[in-house]
Amino acid sequence: MSEAASSHVALAKNTRNSATTGSTADGDLLPSLAPLLHAWLPRQRWFAGKGRPVTGFSLVSATEMLPLDGTAGPGLLHLLLRAEQSCRDSGPAEDCYQLLLGVRASLPPMLADALIGRVERGPLAGRTVYDALHDPRLAGLLLERLRRPGKLGSLRFERTAPLPDGLAPRVLDAEQSNSSLVYGDAYIFKIFRRVFPGTNPDLELPLALARQGCLRVPAPVAWFEAPEPEPLTLGVLQPFLHGARDGWQLALAALAAGRDFLPEARALGRATAEVHTALAAALPAPALRGTQTRQLVAEMTRRLEAAVRAVPALAPYAPGLRAAFDAVTDLGVRGSCWAQQRVHGDLHLGQTLRSADGFWSLIDFEGEPARPLSERRSPAPPVRDVAGMLRSFDYAARSHRPWNPEWAARCRAAYCEGYAQASGTDPRGEPELLRAHETDKAVYEVLYEARHRPDWLPVPMAAIQRLARSAAA
């Protein structure tokens, strides 16, 4: 059983008897919902186990956030649910998901797209359940709970500043691995769907940056969690940067207009360096050396070997890619060490926002959702984030026809120049470490594209060819 799965089991054992409130204590609740969830859950964009059959569910906690008696309008039920799945290669697996279910006698037409189904038996028999985030009344209740800190059943609500009431909610459709609500264009509330024991870095790091006075990341103003036996971060409310555009959209617009992106890339490099500097001050970490260096390279090599097995097209380039990793090991053996710290962990153009006055912000510090939370919270060399952004410039250039490699190269250079101006350290001054992280990122991209977007596979494969040649030279 995986580390994450065993943690979920421990969590369930500790919360099963204490977290259930109201009529949801009826043991028939989950069996009555299971047939509907078997059909609905795998269709959601944020469901991580696509392609693997769901073999069962188990309840971690259930909390009535609004009574389900059906006499005064909709009810609201919060569930933490383990989805058990069979894996052909690695045996059984399970993930914990957060569900917010609305309950009504009948569903109004405006909520038809949110339908999960009609319950046939159990405590909710005869009533309709649906995704509550699409119901303005229930979405408004979530903000109201954040306005009043404290406990509700198995949940705890916290805030750092007063919040206004009466802000109209709307669901953002662009989310992939989570769900978000925007309240009156003033706040954005990210609700984590797949949850792990431990504080989510998308709460931890912005709070740490706020304590350092770093303005590049919107500071959390409220959040909620399941606090026992260790915190499970369930949702974070932050200021909504109304009118800001993400870096990916801006880069594509520049390419379409035939203009460079150098001032933006340089400013984005400065913004990244400011965030790194603040994180290093807030959450210091020991340098990367010796055993840690060998462990870092071993993990990169392991991911490469797994990707080669899954995507045979990688095999001809594997020796050159291993050489990029081995170069870091060789330097470590000769006594080299590198700074490491907490980092963003999944930095690319889509994780940045530029306001109308040109100010860049970094968002979404959750890290790569496919990686274990313990790994996402581990220190890493800052060039890991730099490598992610350099790969993103390449992605943008290759998504435009005709491909413009010079545009990407100029942006990559400008970004590193801006980073050096703000930090005093040019990422290109550690070429072996930067190339190893670029290689590791490109290998991840190959595996992702092969599984989810085969038409995009040539983009990271072109980088694989370049990096393999460079490392072997």
N, C-alpha and C positions, 0 to 999 in steps of 0.2 A: 504493500500500500504506500502511496506517495506521502511525503511530508505534509502537503496540504490536506490530503484526504484524512490522514490520521488526526490532524488538528481539528478537522470538522467533526470527527467522531467524538473526540474529547469535548468539544463544545456542546454537541448535542446531549451528551450524558450529563453535563453540568446545568443545562438550561431547560431540558425537556419538562421537568416537573415544576419549575418555578416561573417560567416566562408566559404561561398561558393564562389569559384573563377572560372573564365574561363567558358567553355561551360557547366560545371556541374551545373550551376545555373538553367538550364532547369528543370522545375518541373516534367518532365517525366523520369528523371534519375532513381529514386528509383522504380517506378512502372515497368520500363523496366527490372531492375535487379532482382526484387523480385522473379519471378518464378525460376530463376537459384539459388538464395540464399536459397530458401525454400528447395531445394534438396541437395545443397552442404554443407551449414553451419552445420546441425545436424550430418554430417558424420565426422567432424573434431574432432581430439582427444581433442582439447582444448575447445570444446563447452561444457558449463557447464550444459545445460538444457536437457540432454539426457533423453528420456522417456517421455517428455512432448511435445505435438504438438506446433509448431510455428504458431501463429495466425496472425502475421503481423509484419511489420518493420516500423520504423520511423527514419528519417535521423537527426542526431545531427550535423554533419558537413561533407563537401566534399571539398577536396583540390586537384587540379591538380599539382602534383609534377613534371610531365613531360607532355608537351602538348599532348592532345588526338586527334589531327587533322589527325593522320594516315599517314602523308606525309613523316615523317622522322624516321620511325621505331616505336618501341613500345611507348605507353604512360603509365603513372603511375598515378593512382588515389588512394588517401588516403581517407578512409571513417571511420567515427565513426557512428555506427549504433545500434539502440536499437532493440533487438529481443523480441517481445511480445509473451508470452506463457500462456497457460491455465494450472492451477494446480488443480487437483481434490480436494485436501484437503484444500488449502489456497487461492484459487481464482487466479486471473490474476497475473502474475509476468513479469518482464522484466529485461534484462541485456544489458549493453552497450559493444559492441565488436569493436575492431580495425581491419580493413581490408585494405590490400594493394593489389590493383588489377592492374595487367598488362592488357593492351589493345592492340591487334594486329589485322590486317586484316585477318591473318591466323596464326595458331600456328605451329612452327617447331616441328619435331618429338621429339627432346630432351626435350620439355616441355609438352609432352602429359600427363604425370601424374599430372601436375599442372592445368589441364583444369577445369574451372568452367562451361563454356558453351558459346554458340553463342547467342548474343542479337538479338531479333526479331524486336524490335521497339524502339522508343525514340532516344536520341542524339547519342547512340552508335550502332544503328541498323546496322546489317550486320557484326559487328566485334566480335571478340572472347575475352572473359575476362578469366583471370587465376590468380592463386596465384603468385604474383610478386616476392616473396622471392626466388622462384626457378629459376628465370631468372638472370644469372650473370650480365647482363647489368644493370638491374634495382636494383639488390642488391648492385652493385657498386655505383649506384647513391645515395643510402642511406648513404654510408660512405662519399661520396662527400659532401652531405648536412651537415653532422656532422663536416666536416672540415671547413665549412664556417658558423659560428654562425649567428643567426639572425632569422627573421620571414619569413615564407612563408605561405600565406593565414592564416588559423587558427592555424598553427603550429609554435613552436619556438624551435630553436636548440641552445644548449649550449655545451661548452667544457672547460676543465681545462688545456689542454696542446695541442701543435700542433700535428697533425696527418699526417702520410705519405699517399701518394696517390698510386694508382695502386696495392693495395693488393687484391688478388683473393678471392672472397667470396665462401663459401659453406654452405649449410643448415645442421644443426645437426638434426638427426632423432630421438634422444632420448627424446625430450621434450614432456611433457604431457599437461600442462596447459598454456604454452606459446610457442613461436617459437624463435629459435636462429640462428644467422649467425656467422660463424667464418671467419675472414679476415686474410689470409696469416699466420695462426697459431700465429698471434700476438695479436689479439683482438677477443673478443666474444661480440656480440650485441644481448641482450635479448629484444625481442619485446613482450610486454604484449598484450594479445588477449582480455581478459575480463578486462575492465578498470573501475575504480571507481574515483569519485571526491576526491581530496586530494593527497598529495605526497605519492608515493608508498614507503614503508619501504625498498625495495630493492635498492632504490636510497638514501633515507634519512639516513639510518644507515651506509652503507659503506662510505658516505661522512663524517659523524660524526666521524667514526673510523679513516679515513684518517687524519682528523684534529688533532686527538690524537696521530698520528704517529704509530698506530697499523698496523703491517704488516701481520696480519693473514687473512685479507680480501682484495682482489684486489680492489684498489681504482677506482671509476668511472672516466673515462677520457672524456666522452661526454654523452649527453642524449638529448631526445626531448620530448616535452609535448604540450598539448593544454592548454594555460595559463589562459583562462577566462571561467566562472567567478571565478573559482579557479583551481589551476593546476591539470591537469590529466597527470600523468606520463605515457608515451607511449613506451619508450625504453631506455635502459641503455647500454653503451659501456664500457667494462672493459678489462684489460689485460687477455689474454687467457693463462692458465697455461699448456702449451704444454708438453705432456709427463707425466703429473700427473694422478694418478689413484684414483678413488673415494673409500671411506672407505668401502662401501658395497662390491665392487669387491674384495678388499684386504681381507676382513673378510671371504668371501666365499672361496677364494683361500687358506687361512690358514686352514680352516676347511677341505677342500678337501685334503690338504697335511698332515693332522693329527698333526698340530703344534698349539701352543697357539698363542695368539694375544696380549699378555700382554704388551710388550714394546710399541706397537702401541696404545693400549688403554690408557696407562698411558700418553703418549705424547699427545694424543688427548684430554685427560682431562686437561692437562696444556694449550693447545691451547684454549679450551673453556673458561677457567678461565681468560686468558689474554684478550679475547674479551669482556667478562662480565665486567672486571675491567675497560677497556677503555670506554665501553658504560656507565657505572655508572658515570664516570668522565665527559663524553661528554653531557649526557642527564640525569641529576639527577632527582629523583622522591621521593615523600614522602613515608614513611614506610607504610606497610600494617597493619592496625589495625582497631578495632571497626567495624564501618559500612562497610568499604571496605572488611573486612574479611567475614562478613555475606553475602555481595553481591557476593564475589568470590564463596563461598560455594553454594549459591543459584543458580548461573549459572551452576556450576558443577552438582548440583542435577537436574536442568531443563534438561540438556543434557542427564543425565542418564534416566530420565523418558521418554523422547522422544525416546531414543534408545530402552528401554524396550517395548514400543508400537510397534516399527518397527521390533524388533528382539525378539520374545517371549522367546527364549532360555536364555535370560538374566534374566528373571523374578525370578528364584529360588535364584539367587545370589544378587538381588537388596538390600535386607536388609544389608548384609555384606558390600556392596559397599557404601551404604549410611552411614554406620558406619565410614568408612574411611573419608568421608567428615565431619561428625558430630564431629569427634575428633578435627578437626581444629577449628570449631566453639567453642567448649568447651574451648580450649586453649585461643582463642580470648576473650571469656567472662571473663576468669581469668586474662586478662591483657597482654597476650603474643602479640608481634608484630614481623613482619618479614621485612627484606629488600625487596624492589622491585625496578625495573628499566626497561628500554627497553631491550628486549631480542630478540634472533633469532626468536623464535615463532614456528618453525617447524623443529627442529634439529634432524637429524638422520644420519646414516652412509653415506647415499647417498648424503648428503649436505656437505660432507667434501672431500677434495682432498689432497693427499700426493705426494709430489714431489720426484724425484729420490734420493735426499739427505736426505729424511725423514722429511721434513718440512710440517706440516699440515696447511691447510687453510680451512676456513669456507666460504661457498657460499650460494646464494639463500636466502636472508633475507626477501622475500616477505611474509612469514608466511603462515598459512594454507589458501589456496585460497577460501575454502568454507565459511570462517568466514568473517563478515563485516570488511571493512578496518579500521573503527574506533576501533574495538576490536583488530585488529592486531597491531595497533599503540599504544595501551594502555600499561602502565607499568605492569610488572608481577614479581613474585618472580623468581630469577635465577634458582631455582630448576625445573621450568617448562621445561627449555632446558635440564637440566640434566635428568629429567624423560624421555624425548623423546629419548635421547641417550641410556639410560638403556633399554628401550623397543626395541630399534633397535638391540642391542646385542642379545636379546632374539629372535627376528625375524630371525637374521642370523643363530643362533644355531638351530632353529626349521626348517629352510629351508633345512638343511643338514640331510641326512639319514646315519646312525641312529642319532636321536636327541641326542645332547650332552649338557645337562643342566649344567654340571660342567664347560664347556668351557664358557658358558654365564655368570655364576656366577663369575668366575675368572676375566673375562673382565670387568664386572660391578664394581667389587671391585677395579681393577687397574685404571679404569677411574676416580673413585671418589678419589683415592689416588693421582693421577696426578693433579686433580682439586684442592685438598687441598694443595698440594705442591706449586702451583702457586698463590692461592688466600688467603691461611691461614685459610680457612673455609671448613670443610668437609661437603658435602651435606647430608651425613648420620647423621649428628648431629641434623638435624631437621626431624626426621623420620615421624612424622604425616603429615607434609606439603609435604614431598617427596612422601609418599604413596598416598596422595590425588591426587597429580598431575599424578603419574603413573596410578592411577585408572581412572582418567579423560581421559588420553591418551588411555588406553586400551578400554574404552567405545567407544571412537571415532573410534578406529580401528575395533571394532566389527561392528559398523554401516557401515563403509566403505567397509569392506570385504563382508558383507551380500549383499550389493548393487552391488558391482563391481567384486569381486573375491571370490565367495562362497567356492571354494576349499581351500582358505587360512583361512577361519573362525576359524578352530580349533586352530590356532596360538594365536590370542588374547583371545579366550575363555579359553585356558589353563591359561593365565595370570589372567583372571577374577576370575577363581576358586581360584588361589593362593592368590590374593589380598583380595577377600571376606573372606577367612579363616583367613588371617592375621589381618584384621581389626576387625573381630568378636572375636578374641582370647583375 
